Amino acid sequence: MAVAKKKLVLTYVDSLRTDMLQRAIAEERAPTFGALLERGVLIPDCVSSFPSVTPVACSEMVTGVGSDRHWISGMNWYHRLERRYVEYGSSLDATRAFGVFRALYDLVYNMNLAHLSPEIETLFERLDDAGARTACTPFLIYRGRHRHEVSLDGLLRRAVDATRLKFQHHTWGPTDLFYGDLYASRDVPCKSTSIPGVRDEYAACCGAELIKEDLFDFLLLSLPDNDNYSHKHGPEASVESIAKADGCFATFLEAAGGLDAFLEQHALILVADHGQTAVHRGLPLAELLGQQWSVLQPSDDRPELAQLAVSPSGRAAHVYLLPGEGERADAAAVGERLTEIEGVDLVCRLLDSNGQPLRRLEPGMPAAGGEWAVVERRGDALRFRPGEDVADLRDGRWEIEGELAALEAVVEDGRLRSATYPDPLARVWSALTAPHSGDFVVSLEPGFEAVDWGGVTHAGGGSHGALHAGDSLGPLLFVGCGPRSADERAQWTLRDVAPAVLEHFGLDHE
């Protein structure tokens, strides 16, 4: 059995920005988080995934690997084998465009049991196998070793009553799993809900019931409401939602006897999946590309006729070249058009070993090896692949050619760094070589967000998804576990969370 000196709580606050957390503490709106910062080691600039959206970031957080290995590529992506889009809930209108039940099925069932790579184990699976008692409040990636029956409740029960057969089978998760209206491993006096804005209270209530009865060794406590508030009001207004998350976490601590009593028995990791930046304009990428090529539509009856698939993911997007019947889209022409569109910042794609455009018509790695990744920005282009030319801040090594200005990067003492695009080479490479990646992955300029398939953006509020630092950086706090100093690494990323948890329980990451 996994042995740890203390139980561990991994607390996740969606879209939490370090500067806004510190502002909330300074304004005395987040006293509990403030007390934790005083006792722990804070990494203020932990780097997210790319695209920096919740499904990709959460997968990275609980597996310790990037999308090239965990296989989750965005809020929306194109399934080459099934010839359809996968939609994880970009907006209610986008969900409706693809069909509520299809999108719900992908989100809460397929994401974990079909889309997440079976070759990679989650924290819950590793800890379950080691004999630890695991638990999770509503969180996108929950795959574990324990069988849970569906228990529809509340509005969701009424909404899907007519199609109940779709949700009758079980799922696999941690020892205790709470997922809003869908799964509850035990009876708790907590009002289940899947409605944004009131999910923090539900998570805190479930966590409080578990901690009162000493029912876990590892708990992932998810506080997601800050994301919805920041989307609606903008990240600069998020002191309000951070204060709410702080209050909910305080409620959880009260069940343990308060902060001091909690820390006597528990270690804690506090983490955000990504940041958010203000957006003022929507970018209708599918519409713009549709002026030259036929673009696959949601629930299209004739997908074989489309030339392109476009998958918006907040402030990023995938564009796929399809093997449709008839004339195929020219890869070079699509790439050139993307670089011309106002609001597109970076255009990323793979080239074959000879430097020629690569078409990815099947799932998986496109070739046996030797590919180049290329990033284009405002006339500059940088090519790179694993090699020995330079190191990044995490000691990955790369062969590079072209203009560093494409990533606003510099090489100093043999190390490549970029303040504008943190950990750029590893993140872009992982995104492009993921089996469900588009032939192009684009990152948008500050202020722009891709219009989703429901016609929705968060213009006037906030969003995320880009490679840009504003979207990508968030806090990572260790209390009673982890490093003694933030300086132990030159750059921390979400890929460091799972190894830290496993190390706490005396387990190796790989």
C-alpha positions in Angstrom: 0.0 0.0 0.0 1.1 3.6 -0.8 2.4 5.1 2.4 2.6 8.9 3.1 3.2 10.8 6.2 0.2 12.9 5.5 -2.9 12.6 3.4 -2.9 14.9 0.4 -5.5 17.3 -1.0 -5.0 18.5 -4.6 -7.1 21.7 -4.8 -7.8 23.0 -8.3 -9.2 26.4 -9.0 -10.1 26.9 -12.6 -8.6 29.9 -14.4 -6.9 31.2 -11.2 -4.4 33.9 -12.1 -1.5 34.5 -9.6 -1.9 38.3 -9.8 -5.6 38.1 -9.1 -5.1 35.7 -6.2 -2.6 38.1 -4.7 -4.9 41.0 -5.2 -7.8 39.1 -3.5 -5.4 38.3 -0.5 -4.2 41.9 -0.3 -7.9 43.1 -0.2 -8.6 40.6 2.5 -11.1 38.8 0.4 -9.2 35.4 0.4 -7.9 35.0 4.0 -7.7 31.1 3.8 -5.7 31.1 0.6 -3.5 33.9 2.1 -2.8 31.8 5.1 -1.8 28.9 2.9 0.6 31.1 0.9 2.3 32.1 4.1 3.0 28.4 4.9 3.9 27.0 1.6 6.1 27.3 -1.5 4.5 29.3 -4.3 5.4 28.9 -8.0 3.7 32.0 -9.4 4.2 31.1 -13.1 3.4 27.4 -13.6 2.9 26.8 -17.3 -0.3 25.3 -18.7 -0.8 23.0 -21.7 -1.3 24.1 -25.3 -4.1 24.7 -26.2 -4.4 26.1 -22.7 -8.0 24.9 -22.2 -9.4 22.8 -19.3 -9.7 19.3 -20.9 -6.1 19.4 -22.1 -4.8 21.0 -19.0 -6.6 18.7 -16.6 -5.4 15.7 -18.5 -1.9 16.9 -18.2 -2.3 17.6 -14.5 -3.4 14.1 -13.5 -1.2 12.1 -16.0 2.0 14.1 -16.0 2.3 14.0 -19.8 1.3 16.2 -22.7 -1.4 15.7 -25.3 0.9 13.7 -27.5 0.6 11.0 -24.9 -2.7 11.5 -23.1 -4.5 12.3 -26.5 -7.0 15.0 -25.3 -6.4 17.9 -27.8 -9.0 20.6 -27.1 -12.5 21.8 -26.2 -13.4 20.7 -29.7 -11.5 18.4 -32.0 -12.1 16.3 -35.1 -12.2 12.5 -34.7 -10.6 11.3 -37.9 -11.7 7.7 -37.5 -15.3 8.5 -36.8 -15.4 11.5 -39.1 -17.1 13.8 -36.7 -16.4 16.6 -34.2 -16.0 15.9 -30.5 -17.4 18.7 -28.4 -16.7 19.0 -24.7 -19.1 22.0 -23.9 -17.5 25.1 -25.3 -20.9 26.8 -24.7 -24.5 25.7 -24.4 -25.1 26.8 -27.9 -22.2 24.7 -29.2 -23.5 21.7 -27.3 -26.9 22.2 -28.9 -25.3 22.4 -32.3 -23.8 19.0 -32.0 -26.7 17.5 -30.0 -27.0 17.7 -26.2 -26.8 14.0 -25.6 -23.9 13.4 -28.0 -21.9 16.2 -26.4 -22.8 15.1 -22.9 -21.8 11.5 -23.6 -18.4 12.7 -25.0 -17.8 15.0 -22.0 -18.6 12.7 -19.1 -18.0 9.2 -20.5 -16.0 9.1 -23.7 -13.4 11.7 -22.5 -12.3 9.3 -19.8 -13.0 5.9 -21.1 -12.5 6.3 -24.9 -10.6 9.4 -25.7 -8.0 9.5 -22.9 -5.2 7.2 -23.8 -5.4 3.7 -22.3 -1.6 3.5 -22.3 -1.3 6.3 -19.7 -2.4 5.9 -16.1 -4.0 8.7 -14.2 -3.2 9.6 -10.6 -6.3 7.8 -9.5 -5.3 4.6 -11.2 -1.8 4.6 -9.8 -2.9 5.4 -6.3 -5.8 2.9 -6.4 -3.4 0.2 -7.5 -1.2 1.1 -4.6 -4.0 0.7 -2.1 -4.7 4.3 -1.4 -8.2 5.6 -0.9 -8.9 8.1 -3.6 -11.7 10.7 -4.1 -12.7 13.3 -6.5 -15.3 16.1 -6.6 -16.5 17.2 -10.1 -13.4 17.2 -12.4 -13.1 16.4 -16.0 -10.5 13.6 -15.8 -11.5 11.1 -13.1 -10.6 7.6 -14.5 -9.8 5.1 -11.8 -10.2 1.5 -10.8 -13.6 1.6 -9.1 -17.0 1.0 -10.8 -19.7 3.6 -10.4 -23.3 3.4 -11.5 -24.9 6.4 -13.0 -27.3 8.3 -10.6 -29.0 11.0 -12.6 -30.5 13.7 -10.4 -31.9 17.2 -10.5 -32.3 19.1 -13.8 -30.2 16.6 -15.7 -32.5 13.7 -14.8 -35.5 15.6 -16.1 -33.6 16.7 -19.2 -32.5 13.2 -20.3 -35.4 11.2 -18.9 -36.7 10.4 -22.4 -33.3 9.0 -23.4 -32.2 7.4 -20.2 -30.8 4.3 -22.0 -27.8 6.4 -23.1 -26.7 6.8 -19.5 -27.5 3.5 -17.8 -24.1 1.9 -17.9 -21.4 2.4 -15.3 -18.1 4.3 -15.4 -14.7 3.8 -13.7 -13.3 6.3 -11.3 -11.6 6.8 -7.9 -12.9 5.1 -4.7 -15.3 8.0 -4.2 -16.5 9.9 -7.2 -18.9 12.9 -7.2 -19.8 14.4 -10.6 -22.7 16.7 -10.2 -26.0 15.2 -11.4 -24.4 12.1 -12.9 -22.3 10.2 -10.3 -22.3 10.0 -6.5 -20.5 7.1 -4.9 -22.3 7.6 -1.5 -25.2 9.6 -0.1 -24.2 13.1 1.0 -26.3 16.0 2.2 -25.1 18.1 -0.7 -27.3 19.5 -3.4 -25.9 18.2 -6.7 -25.7 20.5 -9.6 -24.0 20.9 -12.9 -24.9 24.6 -13.2 -21.9 27.0 -13.4 -21.7 29.4 -10.5 -22.8 27.0 -7.8 -20.5 24.1 -8.3 -17.9 25.3 -5.7 -20.4 24.9 -2.9 -21.2 21.3 -4.0 -17.6 20.3 -4.2 -16.8 21.8 -0.8 -19.8 20.1 0.7 -18.8 16.7 -0.7 -15.2 17.2 0.4 -16.4 18.1 3.9 -18.4 14.9 4.3 -15.4 12.9 3.2 -12.9 14.6 5.5 -15.2 14.4 8.5 -15.3 10.6 8.2 -11.6 10.2 7.2 -12.6 8.6 3.9 -9.6 9.4 1.7 -5.8 9.4 1.4 -5.9 11.5 -1.7 -8.6 13.9 -2.7 -8.8 16.1 -5.8 -11.0 19.0 -4.7 -12.2 20.9 -7.7 -13.4 24.5 -7.5 -14.4 25.4 -11.0 -16.6 28.5 -10.7 -13.9 31.1 -11.1 -13.6 30.1 -14.7 -17.2 30.9 -15.6 -17.1 34.2 -13.7 -13.9 35.3 -15.5 -15.4 34.3 -18.8 -18.4 36.5 -18.2 -16.9 39.5 -16.4 -13.2 39.3 -17.4 -10.2 38.2 -15.3 -9.7 41.6 -13.8 -13.0 41.2 -12.0 -12.2 37.7 -10.6 -11.5 38.9 -7.0 -15.2 38.2 -6.4 -15.1 34.6 -7.6 -11.7 34.0 -5.9 -13.3 35.2 -2.7 -16.1 32.7 -3.2 -13.7 29.9 -3.8 -11.8 30.9 -0.7 -15.0 30.7 1.4 -15.9 27.3 0.0 -12.4 26.0 0.8 -12.7 27.4 4.3 -16.0 25.4 4.7 -14.1 22.3 3.7 -11.4 23.1 6.3 -14.0 23.7 9.0 -15.0 20.0 8.7 -11.4 19.1 9.5 -11.3 21.4 12.6 -9.8 24.4 10.9 -6.6 25.1 9.0 -4.1 24.1 11.7 -5.8 20.8 12.4 -6.1 20.2 8.7 -2.4 20.7 8.1 -1.4 18.4 10.9 -2.9 15.5 9.0 -2.8 16.7 5.4 -0.5 18.1 2.8 -1.9 20.4 0.1 -1.3 21.4 -3.5 -3.2 24.3 -4.9 -3.1 24.7 -8.7 -4.8 26.4 -11.6 -5.2 24.8 -15.0 -4.5 28.0 -17.0 -5.0 31.8 -16.8 -7.4 34.1 -18.7 -7.0 37.2 -20.7 -9.5 39.9 -21.7 -11.1 39.4 -25.1 -13.0 42.0 -27.1 -13.5 40.4 -30.5 -14.7 37.0 -31.9 -12.8 35.4 -34.8 -15.2 33.4 -37.1 -12.4 31.1 -38.3 -14.7 28.4 -39.8 -16.7 31.1 -41.7 -13.6 32.8 -43.0 -12.0 29.5 -44.2 -15.4 28.5 -45.6 -15.1 31.3 -48.2 -12.5 29.2 -50.0 -13.1 25.6 -49.0 -16.0 23.5 -47.8 -15.8 23.2 -44.0 -17.4 20.3 -42.1 -20.5 21.4 -40.2 -21.8 20.1 -36.9 -23.7 16.8 -37.3 -23.1 16.9 -41.1 -24.9 14.2 -43.0 -22.2 14.1 -45.7 -18.9 14.5 -44.0 -17.1 12.9 -46.9 -17.7 16.0 -49.0 -15.9 18.5 -46.7 -12.4 19.7 -47.4 -11.6 21.1 -43.9 -12.7 20.6 -40.3 -12.3 23.5 -37.9 -12.2 23.0 -34.2 -12.3 26.2 -32.1 -10.8 25.9 -28.6 -11.1 29.3 -27.0 -8.2 31.4 -28.1 -6.7 28.5 -30.1 -8.0 26.3 -32.9 -7.3 23.1 -34.9 -7.7 23.1 -38.6 -7.8 19.6 -40.3 -7.2 18.7 -44.0 -9.8 16.1 -44.8 -9.5 13.2 -47.3 -12.9 14.1 -48.8 -14.4 13.0 -52.1 -13.5 15.3 -54.9 -10.8 18.1 -54.8 -8.8 18.2 -51.6 -7.7 21.5 -50.0 -4.1 22.4 -50.8 -2.1 22.4 -47.6 0.2 25.3 -48.6 -2.8 27.5 -49.6 -4.6 26.8 -46.3 -1.5 27.7 -44.3 -1.0 30.9 -46.3 -4.6 31.9 -45.7 -4.3 31.3 -42.0 -1.3 33.6 -41.7 -3.3 36.4 -43.4 -6.3 36.3 -41.1 -6.5 39.2 -38.7 -6.4 37.9 -35.1 -4.3 34.8 -35.8 -1.0 35.1 -34.0 0.8 31.8 -34.5 0.3 29.2 -37.2 1.8 25.9 -36.2 2.1 22.7 -38.3 4.3 19.7 -39.0 6.6 19.3 -42.0 7.9 15.9 -43.2 11.6 15.0 -42.9 12.3 16.8 -46.2 10.6 20.0 -45.0 7.5 19.5 -47.1 3.9 20.1 -45.9 2.5 17.0 -44.2 -1.1 15.8 -44.5 -2.5 13.9 -41.6 -5.4 11.9 -42.9 -5.3 9.1 -40.2 -5.1 9.2 -36.4 -1.7 8.8 -34.8 1.8 10.0 -35.6 2.1 11.0 -39.2 5.4 9.3 -40.0 8.1 7.2 -38.6 10.2 10.2 -37.4 12.2 13.2 -38.6 9.3 15.6 -38.7 9.8 19.3 -38.2 7.4 21.6 -36.3 7.2 25.0 -37.8 5.7 28.2 -36.2 5.0 31.1 -38.3 4.3 34.6 -37.0 4.2 37.9 -38.9 6.5 36.7 -41.6 9.0 35.0 -39.3 9.2 31.2 -39.2 11.0 28.9 -36.8 11.5 25.2 -37.4 12.4 22.7 -34.6 12.4 19.1 -33.6 14.0 17.0 -30.9 17.8 17.3 -31.2 20.9 18.7 -29.6 21.3 22.3 -30.7 19.8 24.1 -27.7 18.1 23.2 -24.4 14.9 24.6 -23.1 14.3 25.6 -19.4 13.2 22.1 -18.6 16.3 20.5 -20.1 14.6 19.2 -23.2 16.9 19.5 -26.2 16.0 20.7 -29.7 17.4 21.2 -33.1 16.2 24.6 -34.4 16.4 26.6 -37.7 15.0 30.0 -38.7 14.0 33.1 -36.8 13.6 33.0 -33.0 11.5 36.2 -33.4 8.6 33.9 -34.4 8.3 33.0 -30.7 9.9 36.1 -29.3 12.6 33.8 -28.0 16.2 34.2 -27.1 19.0 31.7 -26.6 21.2 32.5 -23.6 23.9 30.2 -22.3 22.6 27.5 -24.7 19.0 27.7 -23.3 16.0 28.9 -25.3 13.5 31.0 -23.4 10.5 33.1 -24.2 8.7 35.4 -21.8 5.8 35.9 -24.2 5.3 32.2 -25.0 6.4 30.1 -22.0 7.9 26.6 -22.7 7.0 27.1 -26.4 8.9 24.2 -28.1 7.7 21.4 -25.9 4.1 22.7 -25.8 3.8 23.2 -29.6 5.5 19.9 -30.3 3.2 18.0 -28.0 0.1 19.7 -29.5 1.2 19.0 -33.1 2.2 15.4 -32.6 -0.9 14.4 -30.6 -3.0 11.8 -32.5 -6.1 14.1 -32.7 -4.2 17.3 -33.5 -5.2 19.3 -36.5 -2.9 19.7 -39.5 -2.6 23.3 -38.3 -2.8 24.5 -34.7 -3.4 28.3 -34.4 -2.9 30.5 -31.4 -4.7 33.9 -31.5 -3.5 37.4 -30.8 -4.4 39.0 -27.5 -8.0 40.2 -27.4 -9.3 37.6 -29.9 -11.3 34.4 -29.3 -12.4 31.9 -31.9 -16.1 31.8 -32.4 -17.4 28.4 -31.3 -19.8 26.2 -33.3 -22.7 27.7 -31.4 -21.7 31.2 -32.6 -20.6 32.2 -29.1 -17.5 34.1 -27.8 -16.7 35.7 -24.5 -16.1 39.1 -26.1 -16.4 41.7 -23.3 -15.1 39.1 -20.8 -12.2 36.7 -20.6 -10.9 33.6 -22.3 -7.9 31.3 -22.7 -6.4 28.7 -25.0 -3.5 30.5 -26.7 0.2 29.8 -26.3 0.5 33.3 -24.9 1.7 33.8 -21.3 -1.5 35.5 -20.2 -3.5 32.4 -21.1 -0.8 30.0 -19.9 0.4 30.9 -16.5 -1.1 30.3 -13.1 -0.1 29.5 -9.5 1.2 26.2 -8.1 1.4 26.1 -4.3 2.9 23.3 -2.2 2.1 23.1 1.5 3.6 20.2 3.5 4.9 18.4 0.4 6.8 19.1 -2.8 9.9 21.3 -3.3 11.6 23.3 -0.6 12.0 26.2 -3.0 10.5 27.3 -6.3 14.0 27.6 -7.6 14.4 23.8 -7.7 13.2 24.0 -11.3 13.9 26.8 -13.8 10.4 26.4 -15.2 7.4 24.5 -13.7 4.5 23.1 -15.7 1.3 21.2 -15.1 3.3 18.1 -16.0 5.0 18.4 -12.6 1.8 18.0 -10.5 1.3 14.2 -11.0 4.9 13.3 -10.2 4.8 15.5 -7.0 1.6 13.6 -5.9 3.1 10.2 -6.6 6.4 11.1 -4.9 4.4 12.1 -1.8 3.0 8.6 -1.7 6.4 7.0 -2.4 5.7 6.1 -6.0 7.6 6.7 -9.2 6.0 8.7 -12.0 7.0 6.3 -14.8 
